[in-house]
């Protein structure tokens, strides 16, 4: 009996170790369009992590994690944002002053957005895929912040002079009503603006100013609820620049974020309380970082330290460019030591997904799975592994019942 119990405990230990390893956070280097050489970067990712968009070897690309394929969309282009379900993405072709916005839908459908072939580019999309923002030539001939309605056929574009002579939008809230943009005009220099839309018309707007003493600022994204903008402040065009946020709760005043000591830093995306971007060390090396809104002005998290166990042989995460709408996945660019090149990465920050009770993932819910839950019964925490069947951070009756209800399934 004792020997049997010892064997069971040993088996449980092996199962638990395997479960935790299988269920821990993961890092995937996404590669490029060629076996060697080239570089790539990822701008955005769907909520399930299966659709990643960005650029590689000079092409706009889509990485499909379900099929482990890279779709080459268009040359001299970038895909910059994707809907939460991966059903729609936007990007742009060319370089200033000759650029054109486009929309991509799977499997590989391509559509120019208005007013193409006139100047325009798109950089952000709502999680639903209903609207996108960027910059477009207005009927008056000025290049202005633009909002596209993507669910119409053909899509519609609207430009807003709020209060710009020239400007560009970078972020849009989930309900497509709050937009953050950058621009410049006589008498007020280079700064940002946040504006709110009702029935397609601006009903209020406010300046997003740089930190006192800084040359200018660029807001690059707005939170899903439209209450926080993030970006950089300083001199992006030839000097030092630093991460910053503006909050409606603080009357949209600039709040510089903590950084790692170098003179090049920026926040790129925000989801919930998490902000991501990059911060440089005093030696100039860029590091992908994350801030929590509540502590962002005093604390910055180097993702290379947090996820050190996922990095090896000198690999590093250089910049975090986007977060999935549900906050689970982070994408960007880093150095992959295994290939010796700068590559797009996909970081899964979640350690648990609910399942049917197959703890050891052998396709059969059986005695071994039941034992695993029983031996872990009562444990709590965020890194319990698959024994926390329903991912509520406690192994309890609910997890045991899930195994019992599915007992024998797949066997």
N, C-alpha and C positions, 0 to 999 in steps of 0.2 A: 504494500500500500504506500509506504513512505517512498520507495524507489519510483513507483508510478507517479506520485505527486511531484517528486523532484524532476522527473522527465517532463511532466506537464508544465512545471514552472519554467524549465529550460526552453520548452517549446514556446511558451508564452513570451519569454524574453526575446527569442528570435523573431517571433511574429511582431511584437511591439516595435523592435528596432527596425524591421523592414517596413512596418506601417508608417512610422515617423519619417523614415527616409523617403518613402514614396509620397508622403503627404507634405513635406516641407516646401518652403519657397523654392522657386527654380529660376534659372537664368538661361536664356537661349540666345546664342549668337546667330543672327539671321543670314549672314553671308552676303555675297554680291552676285552679279550676273556672270562672273567668270570664276573658274577654279582658283586662279591666282591673280593678284593685283586688284586694282580698283578699290573703291570704298563705298560705304552705304550709311544711311541714317534713317531712323524711323521717327515720324512725327506724331502718329496717333494709332489707336488700337481699339477694336470692338470690345464690348463688355465680356465676351467669352474668350477673348485672347486669340481667336482663330484668324482674324483679319487684321493685318498690320499694314499701314501705308507709309510711304516715304520716297526715297530716291536711292538709286544705285547705278554706278557707272554712267552717270549723266541721263538716266531715264527715270521717269515716274514709275514706281513699281508697287505691286501688292504682294505681300507674303501671305499665302494660305497655309495656316498651320495644320489644318485637317489633312491636306493632300501633300504637305511639305513641298510646295512649289512656289516659284517666284514668277509673277505675271508682269511682263514688260508692257507698260501702258503707252508711253509716248516719249520721244526723244527730247532732250533739252528741257525737261519738265520735272515737276515735283508734285506728289500728292501730299496734301498738308493736313487733311482732317477726314474722319470717317464717322458715319452714324453709329449709334450704339449697337445695332444689330448687324453691322457690316454691309447693309444693303445699298449704300450710297456713299461716295467720297467726292471731295473737291480738291482742286489744285490749279496749277497754272503752267503755261509754257512760256519760254523766252526769258529775256532779261530787259531791264528798263533801258529805253522807253518803249520797247516793243514786246508787250506781254499780253497773253490771252487766258482767261479763266475757262476751266472745263469741269465737267462732272463725269464720274465713272460709276457704272453699276455692274455687278457680276453677271455673267462670268468675265467678260471683258468688253463692255459697251462704253463708248466714248461719245460725249456730246459737248460742243462748245457752248459756253454760257454768254448771254447778251451782256454788253453790246458788241462782242467779238463779231467781226475782226477789229473793231475799235479797241483801244487800250482797256484792259481790265485784268485783275487777278483775285483769286479767292483763297482764304487761309483758314477759315473756321466754319464749323457746321453744328447745328443743334443736334442733340442726341437722337431726336426723332427723324432727322434728315429733312425736315421741312424747310429750313432756311440756312443760308450761308452768308458770310460777310467777307469783305475785302475792299477793293478799290476799283473804280470804274470811271471812264470818261462820261461826264454828264452831258445832257443836251446843249448846255451852254459852252461846252468845251473844256471845263475844268475837271481835273482828276480828284474825285471826292470819295469819302467813305460810302460803301455800297452794301445793300442788303438784297439778296436774291430770294425769291419764292421758288422753291425747287419742286413743289408738288403740282404746279401748273404745267401745261404742255402747249407751247414751250415755256420754260422758266421765265419769270419776270425779274427785272432789276430796278431798284430804286436808289437814287443817290441823295446824300444829305450834306448841305453846307452848314455845319453846326460848330463853330462860326467860321469855317475854314475858307481860305483862298485855295488851299490844296491840302488834302489829307487822305488818310487810309484807315479802315477799320480792321481790328485784329481779333476781337472776341465778341461773342454773342451769348446771352443767357439762354437757359433751356427753353424758356417760353418765347424766345425770339423778340423780346420787348426791350431789353437793355443791351446797349452796344458800347464798347470802348474803342476809341480811335486815337490816332496821333496826327498832328498837323502843325502848320505854322501860318502865321499871318502878321500883318503890319502892327507893330506895337505890343505884341505879346509873345513873340519868339516861338521856340519849339517846345511843345508840351502836349499833354493828352486831354481828352475830353470824354465824359460819359454822358450818353443821352438815352432817353426813354421814349418808346414809341407806343402810341395808342391808335389803332386803326391805320397804321402806316404813317402817321404824322408825329413829329416830335412834340411832346407835351412838357418836357423839362430837360435841362442839360446843366452840367457843371464842369468846370476846368479840373483837370488832374495835374497839379503842379509838381515840378521837381522839388527835391529837398533843398532847403535854403542854401544859397551859394553855388548850386549846381547849374550847369549850362542849359540842360534840358532833360526831358524824360520821355519814355515810350511805354505806354501800357500795352501789354501783349495778350492778356486774357482777362475774362471776367468770370466770377463764380456762377454756378448753375442758377442760384437765386437772384443774381444780379446785384449783390450788395458789396462785393469785394473785387477790386481790380488789382492785377499784379503786373510787374514789368521791371524796368530799370530806370535809374536816375543818375545823372552825371554828364559825361560826354561820350556817347557811343561812337562818335565820328572821329575820334582821335585822342582820347584821353582815358581817364579812369571812369568806370561806371559801376553801379552797385544795385543790388536787388531792393525792390520797394513794393509796398502795397498801399492801396487807398481803400478806406472802408466808409460806407455810407454812415455807419454808426459813429464815425469820427469826422463827419462832415466832409468826407473825401479828401482829407488832408494827407500829405505823404508821410509814410512811416518806413524809414530805412530798415531793412532786415539784416540780421546777423550774417557774417560771411567769414571765409577762411583766411583772410589776410592779404590776398592778392588784389590787383586793381582792375580785374575784369570779372564781372558777376552779373547774373540776371535771373529773375524768376520768369518761367515760361508758361506754366499751367497751374490751375487750381481746381480741386474737386473736394467738396466738403471742407474739412479743416486742413487738408494736405495741399501744400504748394511745392512744386518741383522746379528745378532749373539747374544752374551750374554756379560754382564758385571757384575761383583760382587760389592756389596756394601762393605764398610770397615768392616762390621760384617760378611762378607763371603756369604751372601745371593745372589744368582744369579738372574738376571733380564734380560728378553728378551729386546733387544734394536735394534734401527735402526739409521743408519747414512745417511746423504746426502753427496755424493761425494764432492760437493763444499765446505762444511763446516765440513767435517768429522774429521779434525785434532783438531777442537776447540769445537765442539758441538756433544753431543750424546743424543738420545731421548729414554727415558724409556717408553716402550710400555704399561706398567702397568699404567702410568699416562695418556698417550694419550687415552687409551681405558678403563679408570677407570669405565665408566658407564656400561661396559659389564661384569665387574668383581664384585663378591659379596661374602660376608661371609668369607673373608680371602683368596679367590682364587687369584692366581697370575700366570703370564707367566714367566717361568724361563729361557728358551732359545729359540731363533728363529733359526731354522735349515735350512729353505728353503723358497724361494719365487717362485711363479708360473712364467712361462716364460713371461707372460704379465704384471707382477708386481702387480697383484690385490690381490692375496691370500698369506698369511704367515702361515707356519706350524712350529711346534716344540713341546716342552714339557712344562707343567706347573703343578701347584698344584691345583686340583679340590677339593675345600672345601666340596662340596656336597657329594662326595664319599670318601673323606679322602685319596686320593692316587694321585700319579704322573701320569698324562695322556697326551696323544697327544691332540693337539688343532688345529683347523682350524679357522683362523681369516680372515674375508672378510673386506678388507680396503676400498672397493669402495662403495660410497653412491648412485650411480645412474646407471641404465641400461635403455636404450631406450625401448619404448613399443608402443602399438597401440592406446593409448589415454584413456584406462580404468584406470582413476586416482585412484578410490576407490577400484579397484580390485574386483568388484562384478560380473564380467563376462559380463557386459553390458556397452557399451559406450553410455551415455545418457546425460540428462540435468545436472545432478549433476557434471559430469566430465567437461562439458562445462563451468559451473559456476566456478568450481575450477580454471581452467586456466584463465578465465576472471578476477577473483578477484586477481589473482597473477600476472597479466600481467605487464610486465616491471621490475619485480624483477630480481635480479642477485645474483650469489653466487654459491658455491660448495655444499650447503646443502639445495637445494630447494625442494627436495622430488620429487614425481611423477609428479607434475605440470610441471617440466622441462622434457617434454616428450622425447626430442631428446638428452638430457644430454649435452647441449652446454653451460650450466651455465647461461642461460638467458631465461625467459619466454616471448616468442614473437610470431610473426605471424606463424612461423614454427610449434610451439607447438599447436597453435589454429587450424591450417590447418589439422594437424594430427588427432585431435579429430573430426573435421568436416568431413574429408574424411571417417572416420570409424564410424560415428554417426549411432547408431542403431545396430551396430555389436554385436551379442551375446544376444540381448534383446528379 
